[in-house]
Amino acid sequence: MLSADVVVIGTGIAGCSAALAAAERGASVALLTRSSRPEESNTLYAQGGIVYTGPEDSPSLLTRDIISASAGTGSGQAARMLAEEGPGLVRELLIERLGVPFDRDPRTGELDLTREGAHSVRRVAHHRDYTGRVIERALVRTVLAEPSIQVLSGTDALELLVVEGRCAGVRALRGGREIVIGASATVLATGGLAALYEHTTNPPLATGDGIALALEAGASVGDLHYVQFHPTTLYVPGGDRFLISESLRGEGAVLRDSEGREFVRHPLGSLAPRDVLAREIWEMMRRTGESCAYLDVSHRPAGWLEERFPTIYERCRAAGIEVPVEPIPVVPAAHYSCGGVDTNVWGRTSLPGLWAAGEVARTGLHGANRLASTSLLEGLVFGWRAGLDATRRPQSPPASESLQGRERQTVNGHKPDRGELSAAWARLRRLMWERAGLARSGEGLRAGLAELDGIGAALDGEGGYEALRLRRALAVARSLLRSALADARSRGCHYRVDCEEAVLADISR
Ligand SMILES: Cc1cc2nc3c(=O)[nH]c(=O)nc-3n(C[C@H](O)[C@H](O)[C@H](O)COP(=O)(O)OP(=O)(O)OC[C@H]3O[C@@H](n4cnc5c(N)ncnc54)[C@H](O)[C@@H]3O)c2cc1C
């Protein structure tokens, strides 16, 4: 059995931030990730940037923007905390300590801040269009170099261990063997669940594992049905939904229909909040029978586009789209989980000994819809807070006898046929898109729940790791659909076609 003062599950921005904060307080940390490459995470793929602070900015203005983008449902306390503490942490940790090379104005040397949808001012720090990559690599480099942090890659958390009503560590799979890591504090930083959907911007591992672990351990979760659909992902029939960053619209790109008309009715036009824009595109496609909308980037020359948005430029060219002369075909796709494991602003969950931070957590910050570029900042701020709090009142580590024999050999048992498993995953992802996607109804959600039961029943008696992964995904999907069914009110990114509000009721917010 391994042990540490704090075990952190996940090496994205939230997990690394929590690990660094705990280490700074003198704690020994075991930092787990299921991927063999510690940087593999949603954080790595973030494009547009991280909220910092602009010249005419203030914490109260950012707080107002967050609450307004959330359709008035976000937590004022969490938003204020993010707005007050976030810019300082970006400066001290990311810029000064880690040396993250955010783009700067070559003339003044000041950060080159961009604007994104529903932000009142330019305040987003970025590195071209691959901000996540430079942040994540700097974080991983730092945690690997920190003597009191032991990074365990290729280690998949299977179960949160609960001893006498308190989380006492984790059971995990490492190199085909089950191991137990005992800890006086456990921090979940396992990211989101949008890869449960057929059309998604997320890498395949983002299937809501942390939610499943928390549910099994008895921790409270909330707002799982608030799944944000990003309005603009590349539409190539049969291709992946590659994200077309919102900052492209922040820099002046405009959404149009196939006739070249601006169809967005919101006063902020192409910079409206994401939930509103995603629905406007969906509505336009339904009305016209079109299979996508178009992002017009012709206001800028190719050279500028290639320099400022190299990844998007290359990806479009590779798909045969001659940007900026031709517009980029775009459709919405599942992007971000606004709900998650319930926490307070220190990351404490309802289960003693367990903290959660980042996309897996629900502080209430985003309410029913997240403001662009706040999620990297959320991981940084609330990861840091969770790491500090987890070391604040150290409990004695669990007695090793209480964890002896907790390995359960999940990897054993009859393994289901690979073809059947991948067909089951495809069924799950399709039903999530069709039943719990951009537009939901009570009837569709009930049918979706019955279909989930059908997929689950086919797994009865099956063992092995792959069956466990699918079971976890089914548990998360079930909770999400139940949560959507219980909420008959359209708000933010949860839109019920069978409730009274019109599709664009919130058009003027
Ligand atoms: C394409 C794309 C672009 C984005 N652009 C932006 C942007 O510009 N600005 C912004 O603010 N946000 C952006 N986001 C959202 C943002 O990237 C994520 O919300 C954020 O990075 C989440 O960080 P996290 O640390 O909570 O989780 P992640 O970065 O996803 O990390 C999760 C970690 O948990 C590990 N893990 C998961 N399950 C287990 C398990 N069972 N056992 C062990 N380890 C496990 C994973 O391996 C990983 O290390 C973007 C997201 C995507 C997909």
The ligand as an SDF file (V2000), in Angstrom:
LIG
                    3D

 53 58  0  0  0  0  0  0  0  0999 V2000
  -10.9120   21.7410  -27.3030 C   0  0  0  0  0  0  0  0  0  0  0  0
  -11.0910   22.4840  -26.0010 C   0  0  0  0  0  0  0  0  0  0  0  0
  -10.7910   23.8330  -25.9280 C   0  0  0  0  0  0  0  0  0  0  0  0
  -10.9550   24.5390  -24.7350 C   0  0  0  0  0  0  0  0  0  0  0  0
  -10.5910   25.8600  -24.6780 N   0  0  0  0  0  0  0  0  0  0  0  0
  -10.6440   26.5000  -23.4810 C   0  0  0  0  0  0  0  0  0  0  0  0
  -10.1520   27.8320  -23.3550 C   0  0  0  0  0  0  0  0  0  0  0  0
   -9.6320   28.4180  -24.2910 O   0  0  0  0  0  0  0  0  0  0  0  0
  -10.2470   28.4260  -22.1290 N   0  0  0  0  0  0  0  0  0  0  0  0
  -10.7950   27.8040  -21.0440 C   0  0  0  0  0  0  0  0  0  0  0  0
  -10.8580   28.4020  -19.9540 O   0  0  0  0  0  0  0  0  0  0  0  0
  -11.2640   26.5390  -21.1480 N   0  0  0  0  0  0  0  0  0  0  0  0
  -11.1850   25.8750  -22.3200 C   0  0  0  0  0  0  0  0  0  0  0  0
  -11.6320   24.5770  -22.4100 N   0  0  0  0  0  0  0  0  0  0  0  0
  -12.1380   23.9150  -21.2000 C   0  0  0  0  0  0  0  0  0  0  0  0
  -10.9560   23.5590  -20.2930 C   0  0  0  0  0  0  0  0  0  0  0  0
   -9.8860   23.0880  -21.0940 O   0  0  0  0  0  0  0  0  0  0  0  0
  -11.3060   22.4860  -19.2750 C   0  0  0  0  0  0  0  0  0  0  0  0
  -12.5300   22.7580  -18.6640 O   0  0  0  0  0  0  0  0  0  0  0  0
  -10.2340   22.4340  -18.1950 C   0  0  0  0  0  0  0  0  0  0  0  0
   -8.9740   22.2700  -18.7950 O   0  0  0  0  0  0  0  0  0  0  0  0
  -10.5060   21.3120  -17.2170 C   0  0  0  0  0  0  0  0  0  0  0  0
   -9.3970   21.1800  -16.3760 O   0  0  0  0  0  0  0  0  0  0  0  0
   -9.4020   20.0640  -15.2630 P   0  0  0  0  0  0  0  0  0  0  0  0
   -8.0590   20.1370  -14.6090 O   0  0  0  0  0  0  0  0  0  0  0  0
  -10.5950   20.1830  -14.4280 O   0  0  0  0  0  0  0  0  0  0  0  0
   -9.5500   18.6880  -16.0790 O   0  0  0  0  0  0  0  0  0  0  0  0
   -8.6620   18.0750  -17.2410 P   0  0  0  0  0  0  0  0  0  0  0  0
   -7.7050   19.0530  -17.7850 O   0  0  0  0  0  0  0  0  0  0  0  0
   -9.5660   17.3980  -18.1940 O   0  0  0  0  0  0  0  0  0  0  0  0
   -7.8180   16.9510  -16.4830 O   0  0  0  0  0  0  0  0  0  0  0  0
   -8.4430   15.7810  -16.0110 C   0  0  0  0  0  0  0  0  0  0  0  0
   -7.3750   14.8200  -15.5270 C   0  0  0  0  0  0  0  0  0  0  0  0
   -7.9820   13.7470  -14.8220 O   0  0  0  0  0  0  0  0  0  0  0  0
   -7.4220   12.5140  -15.2670 C   0  0  0  0  0  0  0  0  0  0  0  0
   -8.3990   11.4530  -14.9980 N   0  0  0  0  0  0  0  0  0  0  0  0
   -9.6950   11.3700  -15.3940 C   0  0  0  0  0  0  0  0  0  0  0  0
  -10.2600   10.2620  -14.9130 N   0  0  0  0  0  0  0  0  0  0  0  0
   -9.3040    9.6270  -14.1910 C   0  0  0  0  0  0  0  0  0  0  0  0
   -9.2680    8.4170  -13.4420 C   0  0  0  0  0  0  0  0  0  0  0  0
  -10.3310    7.6190  -13.3220 N   0  0  0  0  0  0  0  0  0  0  0  0
   -8.1110    8.0690  -12.8340 N   0  0  0  0  0  0  0  0  0  0  0  0
   -6.9880    8.8490  -12.9390 C   0  0  0  0  0  0  0  0  0  0  0  0
   -6.9790    9.9880  -13.6420 N   0  0  0  0  0  0  0  0  0  0  0  0
   -8.1210   10.3770  -14.2460 C   0  0  0  0  0  0  0  0  0  0  0  0
   -7.1240   12.7690  -16.7360 C   0  0  0  0  0  0  0  0  0  0  0  0
   -6.2080   11.8270  -17.2310 O   0  0  0  0  0  0  0  0  0  0  0  0
   -6.5440   14.1820  -16.6280 C   0  0  0  0  0  0  0  0  0  0  0  0
   -5.2050   14.1190  -16.1830 O   0  0  0  0  0  0  0  0  0  0  0  0
  -11.4660   23.8640  -23.5980 C   0  0  0  0  0  0  0  0  0  0  0  0
  -11.7760   22.5100  -23.6710 C   0  0  0  0  0  0  0  0  0  0  0  0
  -11.5840   21.8030  -24.8520 C   0  0  0  0  0  0  0  0  0  0  0  0
  -11.9010   20.3410  -24.8980 C   0  0  0  0  0  0  0  0  0  0  0  0
  1  2  1  0
  2  3  1  0
  2 52  2  0
  3  4  2  0
  4  5  1  0
  4 50  1  0
  5  6  2  0
  6  7  1  0
  6 13  1  0
  7  8  2  0
  7  9  1  0
  9 10  1  0
 10 11  2  0
 10 12  1  0
 12 13  2  0
 13 14  1  0
 14 15  1  0
 14 50  1  0
 15 16  1  0
 16 17  1  0
 16 18  1  0
 18 19  1  0
 18 20  1  0
 20 21  1  0
 20 22  1  0
 22 23  1  0
 23 24  1  0
 24 25  2  0
 24 26  1  0
 24 27  1  0
 27 28  1  0
 28 29  2  0
 28 30  1  0
 28 31  1  0
 31 32  1  0
 32 33  1  0
 33 34  1  0
 33 48  1  0
 34 35  1  0
 35 36  1  0
 35 46  1  0
 36 37  1  0
 36 45  1  0
 37 38  2  0
 38 39  1  0
 39 40  1  0
 39 45  2  0
 40 41  1  0
 40 42  2  0
 42 43  1  0
 43 44  2  0
 44 45  1  0
 46 47  1  0
 46 48  1  0
 48 49  1  0
 50 51  2  0
 51 52  1  0
 52 53  1  0
M  END
$$$$
